[in-house]
Amino acid sequence: MDNLFAGSVVPRAIIDEARGVTIPLHVLLQWDDQGNDRQMALDLFDAFGSAEKTLQANMGGHTGVPPHAGEDAARFFVRHLG
């Protein structure tokens, strides 16, 4: 499992290496985050080779993460760590 915090600049090498990541992923994306490029985050998410990957997108900026996003992430970890 992994927790992904994608920044605005994701080197091509990271995109290429992401294809080899096969663990379950839970990605949180703030749709209006001015500090992170939305399309780059989506491209990185698409590149991961995981059979099970979840993308949770919420409206709002970097500091606007809703409380339920943390609860959803916790459920993800409980589901995969038992």
Secondary structure, 3 states (H helix, E strand, C coil): CEEECCCCCCCHHHHHHHCCCCCCEEEEEECCCCCCCHHHHHHHHHHCCCCCEEEEEECCCCCCCCHHHHHHHHHHHHHHHC
